[in-house]
């Protein structure tokens, strides 16, 4: 009979005496099973691991781990995490595991996909782990990884059981879990167990939740190098992404020499370093890159068809916005900018692709300002290259950013950019050369720059060409992969050299 992991069952095991009795009864069996599993690993072992006895052990130990009180602070001596290996052959071929929440249509997920495919193309041993791959929304980039023959997996029950058996077999003091926030302990166990099955040399985690759970899993599994990647400003600036335990978790992880950090923009890296309380030079800066293999440049007929499908004439000045409708992006500024722009250029239109919590606010503002005939709220779209190429200029009015992928992609398609001094935008956009930058909230300045690029076609083409050359020179996924590999080697040499 097969059992499935169930939090309700865990909560029902409240008697400590029963827990100890069950542990005593099954510990010898668990040890033998672990030896067998470690030695042979046949496909049918998964069925054995899911058997009644293994499940009972898992339930008992899991409940004990999940109910440990959380301690937010600790020093490096009190936190008895495994030390990195004493030696490491720096010149040998290395294995890489990339870890993220899912493969949804987000910027970080796009870069995970690009890096994995580039590493695979270089003959590297690379795999991708995701917390979730259940729905179609979680699998947006899955096909790209499958085409590149990159293994993708979402750790589940068997990985948890493997982790728990390993804890029993190695007699590890589970009190270390009191420094792991309860909200991420299950995900830590999932990845920990998966890493035991296929131990990588490098574990590269992306975004805050998976940084925290992946960082701990990597430490528990003894991964030689754990890389935590920051993709925006620190999470206190993004309340819908922030959890109170993140700061303490980052500080604890930063105590370990085999945990390293990376950001995709200088401003974001410095912001995180100051928030965590580490030296800024501990954060490597590796900009995002455009993965050209994933982008088909639309033909003129496709561009014309896109405009026609939106009901926009071929000679209509068109501004494109692609971003999440959340407060840090300042989406309501689109309304104010379009109102001012229409006074200067009455036939101007604006399209927006994306969804988010402020979608209803935008719809209401469109109606209140009678912009329904010129503001096209498109929702979630898969044809972003067509939308960018069908437009004349990209607008990004954000308050906070990491390294905006949409700026890279717009310039890649030779479309100039009007944006704000947010995150990594100033590292891409050179004012007066491939676009214009303004402070967040400068409605008048943003409007004037849009107007200039919409009415001066020669300037628009000049900026677009310069922008495309800059992307092909400095912001390709190929360059990002090379910088990442050099950064890995530098960190490993610093730890083990």
C-alpha positions as CSV (number, residue, x, y, z in Angstrom):
1,X,0.0,0.0,0.0
2,X,1.3,3.4,-1.0
3,X,1.2,6.4,1.3
4,X,1.4,10.0,0.3
5,X,3.0,12.8,2.2
6,X,0.3,14.6,4.1
7,X,0.7,17.5,6.6
8,X,-2.5,16.5,8.4
9,X,-1.0,13.1,9.2
10,X,2.1,14.8,10.5
11,X,0.1,17.0,12.8
12,X,-1.7,14.0,14.3
13,X,1.6,12.5,15.6
14,X,1.8,14.7,18.7
15,X,3.1,12.2,21.3
16,X,6.9,12.3,21.7
17,X,7.0,8.9,23.3
18,X,5.3,7.3,20.3
19,X,7.8,9.0,18.0
20,X,10.8,7.7,20.0
21,X,9.3,4.1,20.0
22,X,8.8,4.2,16.2
23,X,12.3,5.5,15.6
24,X,13.8,2.8,17.8
25,X,11.7,0.1,16.0
26,X,12.5,1.1,12.5
27,X,16.0,2.7,12.6
28,X,17.8,-0.5,11.8
29,X,15.5,-1.3,8.9
30,X,16.0,2.2,7.6
31,X,19.8,2.0,7.8
32,X,19.8,-1.3,5.8
33,X,17.4,0.2,3.3
34,X,19.6,3.3,2.9
35,X,22.7,1.1,2.3
36,X,20.8,-0.9,-0.3
37,X,19.5,2.2,-2.0
38,X,22.9,3.9,-2.0
39,X,24.6,0.8,-3.5
40,X,22.2,-0.3,-6.1
41,X,19.7,2.5,-6.8
42,X,17.5,0.4,-9.2
43,X,14.3,1.9,-10.5
44,X,12.1,-0.2,-8.3
45,X,13.7,1.2,-5.1
46,X,11.4,4.1,-5.4
47,X,8.5,1.7,-4.8
48,X,10.3,0.3,-1.7
49,X,11.0,3.7,-0.3
50,X,7.3,4.6,-0.5
51,X,6.4,1.5,1.5
52,X,4.7,1.6,4.9
53,X,7.8,1.4,7.1
54,X,9.7,4.0,5.2
55,X,6.7,6.3,5.3
56,X,6.3,5.9,9.0
57,X,9.9,6.8,9.6
58,X,9.5,9.8,7.3
59,X,6.4,10.9,9.1
60,X,8.0,10.6,12.5
61,X,11.2,12.4,11.7
62,X,9.5,14.9,9.4
63,X,7.1,16.0,12.2
64,X,10.0,16.4,14.6
65,X,11.9,18.5,12.1
66,X,8.9,20.6,11.1
67,X,7.9,21.4,14.7
68,X,11.3,22.5,15.9
69,X,11.1,26.0,17.2
70,X,12.6,28.6,14.8
71,X,15.7,30.5,16.0
72,X,16.3,33.6,13.8
73,X,19.8,34.3,14.8
74,X,22.9,32.2,15.5
75,X,26.7,32.3,15.2
76,X,28.8,30.2,12.9
77,X,29.9,27.9,15.7
78,X,26.4,27.2,17.0
79,X,25.1,26.4,13.6
80,X,26.6,23.0,12.9
81,X,26.2,22.9,9.1
82,X,28.4,20.5,7.1
83,X,31.7,22.1,6.0
84,X,32.6,22.0,2.4
85,X,34.9,19.2,1.1
86,X,38.5,19.6,2.2
87,X,39.8,19.3,-1.3
88,X,38.4,19.9,-4.8
89,X,40.0,19.2,-8.2
90,X,39.7,22.6,-9.8
91,X,40.6,21.5,-13.3
92,X,38.1,18.6,-13.7
93,X,34.8,18.9,-15.5
94,X,32.1,20.1,-13.1
95,X,28.5,19.3,-12.8
96,X,25.9,22.2,-12.4
97,X,22.4,22.2,-10.9
98,X,20.2,25.3,-11.3
99,X,17.4,25.7,-8.9
100,X,14.3,28.0,-9.2
101,X,10.7,28.1,-8.2
102,X,9.3,27.1,-11.6
103,X,9.7,27.7,-15.4
104,X,7.0,30.3,-15.6
105,X,7.2,33.3,-18.0
106,X,9.3,35.5,-15.6
107,X,12.6,37.2,-16.1
108,X,14.6,35.0,-13.7
109,X,13.1,31.9,-15.2
110,X,14.1,33.1,-18.7
111,X,17.7,33.6,-17.5
112,X,17.8,30.1,-15.8
113,X,16.7,28.6,-19.1
114,X,19.3,30.6,-21.1
115,X,22.1,29.7,-18.8
116,X,21.2,26.0,-18.7
117,X,21.0,25.8,-22.5
118,X,24.3,27.7,-22.9
119,X,26.1,25.5,-20.4
120,X,24.8,22.4,-22.2
121,X,26.0,23.7,-25.5
122,X,29.5,24.0,-24.0
123,X,29.4,20.3,-23.0
124,X,28.8,21.0,-19.4
125,X,26.9,18.6,-17.1
126,X,23.8,20.6,-16.2
127,X,20.4,19.9,-14.7
128,X,17.5,22.1,-13.6
129,X,15.4,21.6,-10.4
130,X,12.1,23.4,-9.9
131,X,9.9,23.6,-6.8
132,X,6.8,23.5,-9.0
133,X,6.1,22.0,-12.5
134,X,2.4,21.1,-12.1
135,X,0.5,23.5,-14.3
136,X,1.1,24.8,-17.8
137,X,1.9,28.2,-16.4
138,X,4.9,26.6,-14.5
139,X,6.2,25.0,-17.7
140,X,6.5,28.1,-20.0
141,X,10.2,27.5,-20.7
142,X,10.2,23.7,-20.4
143,X,10.2,23.1,-24.1
144,X,13.5,25.1,-24.6
145,X,15.2,23.0,-22.0
146,X,13.9,19.7,-23.4
147,X,15.1,20.8,-26.9
148,X,18.5,21.4,-25.5
149,X,18.4,18.0,-23.7
150,X,18.7,19.5,-20.2
151,X,17.2,17.3,-17.5
152,X,14.4,19.0,-15.5
153,X,13.0,17.7,-12.3
154,X,10.7,18.7,-9.5
155,X,11.8,16.9,-6.3
156,X,8.9,15.2,-4.5
157,X,8.1,12.6,-1.9
158,X,10.9,10.1,-2.7
159,X,13.4,12.9,-2.3
160,X,12.1,13.8,1.1
161,X,12.3,10.1,2.2
162,X,15.8,9.9,0.9
163,X,16.8,13.0,2.8
164,X,15.3,11.7,6.1
165,X,17.0,8.3,5.7
166,X,20.3,10.1,5.1
167,X,19.8,12.1,8.3
168,X,19.2,8.8,10.2
169,X,22.1,7.0,8.6
170,X,24.6,9.8,9.2
171,X,23.3,10.4,12.7
172,X,23.2,14.1,12.0
173,X,21.9,16.4,14.8
174,X,18.5,17.6,13.4
175,X,18.7,20.6,15.7
176,X,20.3,22.4,12.8
177,X,16.7,22.7,11.3
178,X,15.8,25.2,14.1
179,X,17.8,27.8,12.1
180,X,15.7,27.0,8.9
181,X,12.4,28.9,8.7
182,X,9.4,26.5,9.0
183,X,7.9,27.9,5.8
184,X,10.8,26.4,3.7
185,X,11.7,23.2,5.6
186,X,9.8,20.9,3.3
187,X,11.4,22.5,0.2
188,X,14.8,22.2,1.9
189,X,14.2,18.4,2.5
190,X,13.0,17.9,-1.1
191,X,16.0,19.5,-2.7
192,X,18.4,18.0,-0.1
193,X,17.2,14.5,-1.0
194,X,17.4,15.2,-4.7
195,X,21.0,16.5,-4.4
196,X,22.0,13.3,-2.5
197,X,20.8,11.3,-5.6
198,X,22.8,13.3,-8.1
199,X,25.4,15.4,-6.2
200,X,26.5,18.5,-8.2
201,X,29.7,20.4,-7.8
202,X,27.8,23.7,-8.1
203,X,24.2,24.5,-7.0
204,X,23.0,27.8,-8.5
205,X,19.8,29.2,-6.9
206,X,17.6,32.0,-8.2
207,X,15.2,34.4,-6.4
208,X,14.7,34.8,-2.6
209,X,12.5,31.9,-1.6
210,X,14.6,29.4,-3.6
211,X,17.8,31.0,-2.6
212,X,16.9,30.4,1.1
213,X,15.7,26.8,0.7
214,X,18.3,25.9,-1.9
215,X,21.1,27.5,0.2
216,X,20.3,25.3,3.1
217,X,19.7,22.2,1.0
218,X,23.1,22.7,-0.6
219,X,24.8,23.0,2.8
220,X,23.1,19.9,4.1
221,X,24.1,17.9,1.1
222,X,27.7,19.2,1.2
223,X,27.7,20.8,-2.2
224,X,31.2,22.3,-2.8
225,X,29.9,25.6,-4.2
226,X,26.4,27.2,-3.5
227,X,25.6,30.3,-5.5
228,X,22.7,32.5,-4.5
229,X,21.5,34.9,-7.2
230,X,19.8,38.2,-6.6
231,X,17.5,39.3,-9.4
232,X,16.1,42.7,-8.2
233,X,16.5,45.1,-5.3
234,X,16.3,43.6,-1.8
235,X,12.9,42.1,-1.0
236,X,11.9,44.7,1.6
237,X,11.2,47.0,-1.4
238,X,8.8,44.4,-2.9
239,X,6.3,43.7,0.0
240,X,4.4,41.0,-2.0
241,X,7.6,39.0,-2.3
242,X,9.0,39.6,1.1
243,X,9.0,37.3,4.1
244,X,10.3,38.4,7.6
245,X,12.6,35.4,7.9
246,X,14.6,36.1,4.7
247,X,17.0,38.6,6.3
248,X,18.0,36.2,9.1
249,X,18.3,33.3,6.6
250,X,20.6,35.2,4.3
251,X,22.8,36.3,7.2
252,X,23.1,32.7,8.5
253,X,23.9,31.3,5.0
254,X,26.5,34.1,4.4
255,X,28.5,32.7,7.4
256,X,29.5,29.7,5.3
257,X,32.6,29.9,3.0
258,X,31.1,27.8,0.2
259,X,28.0,30.1,-0.1
260,X,28.6,32.9,-2.7
261,X,26.4,35.6,-4.1
262,X,25.6,37.0,-7.5
263,X,23.4,39.9,-8.8
264,X,22.4,40.9,-12.3
265,X,22.9,44.6,-11.7
266,X,25.4,46.7,-9.7
267,X,22.7,48.7,-8.0
268,X,20.8,45.5,-7.0
269,X,23.9,43.8,-5.8
270,X,24.9,46.7,-3.6
271,X,21.4,47.0,-2.3
272,X,21.3,43.3,-1.3
273,X,24.8,43.4,0.2
274,X,24.0,46.4,2.4
275,X,20.7,44.8,3.5
276,X,22.2,41.4,4.3
277,X,25.2,43.0,6.0
278,X,28.0,41.6,3.8
279,X,30.8,43.3,1.9
280,X,29.7,44.5,-1.5
281,X,32.6,42.8,-3.2
282,X,31.2,39.4,-2.1
283,X,28.5,39.9,-4.7
284,X,29.6,39.1,-8.3
285,X,27.8,41.2,-10.9
286,X,26.8,39.2,-14.0
287,X,24.3,41.0,-16.3
288,X,21.4,39.2,-18.0
289,X,21.8,38.1,-21.5
290,X,19.5,37.7,-24.5
291,X,19.2,34.1,-25.5
292,X,19.0,34.5,-29.2
293,X,18.0,30.9,-30.0
294,X,14.7,31.5,-28.2
295,X,13.8,34.5,-30.3
296,X,12.5,34.4,-33.8
297,X,12.7,37.9,-35.4
298,X,9.3,38.6,-36.9
299,X,9.0,39.2,-40.7
300,X,7.5,42.4,-42.0
301,X,4.2,40.5,-42.8
302,X,4.0,39.2,-39.2
303,X,4.6,42.7,-37.8
304,X,1.8,44.1,-40.1
305,X,-0.5,41.3,-39.1
306,X,0.1,42.0,-35.4
307,X,-0.8,45.6,-35.8
308,X,-3.9,44.7,-37.8
309,X,-5.0,42.2,-35.1
310,X,-4.8,45.0,-32.6
311,X,-6.8,47.4,-34.8
312,X,-3.8,49.8,-35.1
313,X,-2.8,51.3,-38.4
314,X,0.7,50.8,-39.8
315,X,1.5,54.5,-39.5
316,X,0.1,55.0,-36.0
317,X,2.8,56.0,-33.4
318,X,2.9,53.1,-31.0
319,X,4.4,52.7,-27.5
320,X,4.9,49.3,-26.0
321,X,5.0,48.3,-22.3
322,X,5.8,44.8,-21.1
323,X,5.9,44.3,-17.3
324,X,4.1,43.0,-14.3
325,X,1.2,45.2,-13.1
326,X,2.5,45.6,-9.6
327,X,3.3,48.8,-7.5
328,X,7.1,48.8,-8.0
329,X,6.5,49.1,-11.8
330,X,4.4,52.2,-11.4
331,X,1.8,51.0,-13.9
332,X,-0.5,54.0,-13.4
333,X,2.2,56.2,-14.8
334,X,1.2,54.8,-18.2
335,X,-2.1,56.5,-17.9
336,X,-0.6,59.9,-17.1
337,X,2.0,59.6,-19.8
338,X,-0.5,58.6,-22.5
339,X,-2.7,61.5,-21.6
340,X,0.2,64.0,-22.0
341,X,1.5,62.2,-25.1
342,X,-2.0,62.4,-26.8
343,X,-1.9,66.2,-26.3
344,X,1.3,66.4,-28.3
345,X,0.5,63.5,-30.7
346,X,-3.2,62.9,-30.8
347,X,-3.0,59.6,-32.8
348,X,-0.5,57.9,-30.4
349,X,-1.4,54.5,-29.0
350,X,0.0,52.4,-26.2
351,X,-0.1,48.6,-25.7
352,X,0.7,46.7,-22.5
353,X,1.4,43.0,-22.1
354,X,1.4,41.5,-18.7
355,X,-0.7,40.8,-15.7
356,X,-0.6,41.5,-12.0
357,X,-2.4,42.7,-8.9
358,X,-3.1,46.2,-10.2
359,X,-4.9,45.1,-13.4
360,X,-8.3,46.2,-12.2
361,X,-6.9,49.6,-11.2
362,X,-5.5,50.1,-14.7
363,X,-8.8,49.1,-16.3
364,X,-10.7,51.5,-14.1
365,X,-8.2,54.3,-14.9
366,X,-8.5,53.6,-18.7
367,X,-12.3,54.0,-18.5
368,X,-12.2,57.1,-16.2
369,X,-9.8,58.9,-18.6
370,X,-11.6,57.8,-21.8
371,X,-8.5,56.0,-23.2
372,X,-10.2,52.7,-24.2
373,X,-9.7,53.5,-27.9
374,X,-5.9,54.0,-27.6
375,X,-4.8,52.1,-24.5
376,X,-4.6,48.4,-25.4
377,X,-4.4,46.2,-22.3
378,X,-3.4,42.8,-23.7
379,X,-2.9,40.6,-20.6
380,X,-0.6,37.7,-20.8
381,X,1.0,37.2,-24.2
382,X,3.4,34.7,-25.8
383,X,4.2,36.9,-28.8
384,X,6.3,39.5,-27.1
385,X,8.9,39.7,-30.0
386,X,6.0,40.5,-32.4
387,X,4.7,43.2,-30.1
388,X,8.1,44.8,-29.6
389,X,8.8,44.8,-33.4
390,X,5.3,46.2,-34.1
391,X,5.9,49.1,-31.8
392,X,8.1,52.2,-32.3
393,X,9.5,52.5,-28.8
394,X,9.5,50.7,-25.4
395,X,8.4,52.4,-22.2
396,X,9.4,51.1,-18.7
397,X,8.4,53.6,-15.9
398,X,9.5,51.4,-12.9
399,X,10.5,52.4,-9.4
400,X,12.6,49.3,-8.8
401,X,14.2,46.8,-11.3
402,X,16.8,44.2,-11.5
403,X,18.3,43.9,-15.0
404,X,15.2,44.4,-17.2
405,X,15.0,41.6,-19.8
406,X,12.4,43.6,-21.8
407,X,14.9,46.4,-22.3
408,X,17.5,44.0,-23.6
409,X,15.0,42.4,-25.9
410,X,13.6,45.7,-27.2
411,X,17.1,46.9,-28.1
412,X,17.9,43.4,-29.6
413,X,15.0,44.0,-32.0
414,X,16.4,47.6,-32.7
415,X,13.6,49.4,-30.8
416,X,14.8,52.3,-28.6
417,X,13.9,52.6,-25.0
418,X,12.5,55.3,-22.7
419,X,12.9,54.1,-19.1
420,X,13.8,55.2,-15.5
421,X,17.0,55.1,-13.5
422,X,15.9,51.9,-11.9
423,X,18.1,48.8,-11.2
424,X,20.2,47.8,-14.1
425,X,18.5,50.0,-16.7
426,X,21.4,52.6,-16.6
427,X,23.8,49.8,-17.3
428,X,22.1,49.1,-20.6
429,X,20.6,52.3,-21.8
430,X,23.0,55.1,-22.8
431,X,21.0,58.3,-22.8
432,X,21.2,60.1,-26.2
433,X,22.6,57.0,-27.9
434,X,20.1,54.1,-27.6
435,X,17.3,55.7,-25.5
436,X,16.5,58.1,-22.7
437,X,16.4,57.7,-18.9
438,X,14.5,59.8,-16.3
439,X,13.9,59.6,-12.6
440,X,10.9,57.5,-11.6
441,X,7.7,59.5,-11.6
442,X,9.0,62.2,-14.1
443,X,5.9,62.0,-16.2
444,X,6.8,65.1,-18.2
445,X,10.3,64.0,-19.0
446,X,9.2,60.5,-20.0
447,X,6.5,61.9,-22.2
448,X,8.9,64.4,-24.0
449,X,11.4,61.6,-24.7
450,X,8.7,59.3,-26.1
451,X,7.4,62.2,-28.3
452,X,10.9,62.9,-29.6
453,X,11.4,59.2,-30.7
454,X,8.0,58.9,-32.2
455,X,8.1,62.0,-34.4
456,X,11.8,61.7,-35.5
457,X,12.0,58.5,-37.4
458,X,15.7,58.9,-38.3
459,X,16.6,59.4,-34.7
460,X,14.5,56.4,-33.8
461,X,16.3,54.2,-36.3
462,X,19.7,55.5,-35.2
463,X,19.0,54.7,-31.5
464,X,17.6,51.3,-32.5
465,X,20.7,50.3,-34.5
466,X,23.0,51.5,-31.7
467,X,21.0,49.6,-29.1
468,X,21.1,46.4,-31.1
469,X,24.8,46.6,-31.5
470,X,25.2,47.1,-27.8
471,X,23.2,44.0,-27.0
472,X,25.1,41.9,-29.5
473,X,28.3,43.1,-28.0
474,X,27.7,43.1,-24.3
475,X,24.4,41.4,-23.3
476,X,24.1,38.0,-25.0
477,X,23.4,34.8,-23.1
478,X,26.7,33.5,-24.5
479,X,28.6,36.2,-22.7
480,X,26.5,35.7,-19.5
481,X,27.4,32.0,-19.5
482,X,31.1,32.7,-20.0
483,X,31.1,35.2,-17.1
484,X,29.2,32.7,-14.9
485,X,31.7,29.9,-15.6
486,X,34.6,32.2,-14.8
487,X,32.9,33.3,-11.6
488,X,32.3,29.7,-10.6
489,X,36.0,28.9,-11.1
490,X,37.1,32.0,-9.2
491,X,34.9,31.1,-6.2
492,X,36.0,27.5,-6.2
493,X,39.7,28.5,-6.4
494,X,39.2,31.0,-3.5
495,X,37.6,28.2,-1.4
496,X,39.8,25.3,-2.3
497,X,42.9,26.8,-4.0
